Amino acid sequence: MNRMKAPKILPWIARKAGITDELALKLWRRAISEAEYLTGQAEGSEYWSLALERFLAIVEDEAGKAPGYGLTPAPQTSWMWRHQTRMSKLSLLAAQNAYRFWQNTWDTLYPQKKAA
């Protein structure tokens, strides 16, 4: 199983969620285990994306169990990760559409002769 170093943002997320760094590290390990199980791999963009998404969801669930949660709720951060992922996919989609537009324009202006 892939046991890479924990992300440097882990302590910050732990403080914001009101949990200990040790618990955050355990939750990170759980998230990467789940991501590896679900994707069937221990690397790649799909794996890392799912690992971070799972981690943030698990932390949010755990933050709700923390003492004093009712007085000062921890900020929800998984929405930010999902939003960033959507935005990056949209920019790639826009680039792909621009490429197709220029390719179609080029093909229209300079049609290739088909072999008989």
N, C-alpha and C positions, 0 to 999 in steps of 0.2 A: 504494500500500500504506500502511496506517495505521502511522505511526511516532510514536506518542505517547511521552511521557516514561516512563521506566522507573518501576516502582513503588518507593516509598520503602523497602520491605522487602528489596529486592534485595541490598544490601550485607550485611545480617544473614544472609540465606539463604546468600550466598556464603561468609561466615566459617564458618557452621555446617557447610557442605559441604566446606570446605577448598579452595575455588577462588578465583581472583582476581575482583575486581569487574568487570574487563574481560571475562573469560570469562562471567561471569553475565549481563552485558549482551548479549553475543553469543547466549547461549542463550535469553534473553528474546526477542530479535528473531526467532530461529528459531521459538520457540513461538508468537509472534503470527502469523508467516507461515503456520505449519501450521494454526493455528486459523482463519485467514481462508480458507485453501484448503478446509478441511473443512466450514466452515459456509457459505461463499459470501458472507460479509458481514464487515465490519470494525467492527462495533459490535453492541450488544445483549447481553443477559445470557448467552445461549448461547455467544456468541463469547468473552466475558471469562472465563466459567467454564472453557471448554475451553483457552483460552490459559494460564490459571494452572495448570490440571491438567497440561497438556503441559510447561510450564516446570518444575514440580516433578519430574516424571518424568525429564526430560532432565538436570536437575541431579543427581538421584540416580544416574543412569547415569554421569555424568561424575565424580561424587565417588568412585565405585569405581575410577576410573583414576588418581586423584590419588596422588602419591608419599606413602608412609607410611600409606596407607589401612588396611593390615592391622593397624597398631598402634593407631590411634584411629579407628574407623569413624564416619562422619558420621551424624547422626541422620536418619532417614527422616521426611519431612514431608508427603508426598503423602497419607498416610492421614488426616492431620488435615483437609486440604482436602476430601477425599471425605466424611468424617464430618460436617463443617460443612454441606456441601451437602445431605446426606441429612436432617440435623436441620431445616434450613430448609424443605425440601420437606414434611417431616412436619407442621410447624406450619401450613403453608398447607393441607395436606390436612385437618387437624383443623378449621380455620376453615371450610373448604368444607363439611365434613360437618355442623358445627353449624348453618350457614346452611340447608342442606337440611332438617335436622330441624325447625328453627323454621318454615320455609316449608311443610313438610308438615303440621305441627301447625296452623298458621294456616289452611291450605286445608281441613283437617278441621273446624275450629271454625266457619269462615265460608266455606262453599262458595259458589262463584260460580254464578249462574244461567246456563245455557247458552242461547245464542240458537237459536231454532228454525229 
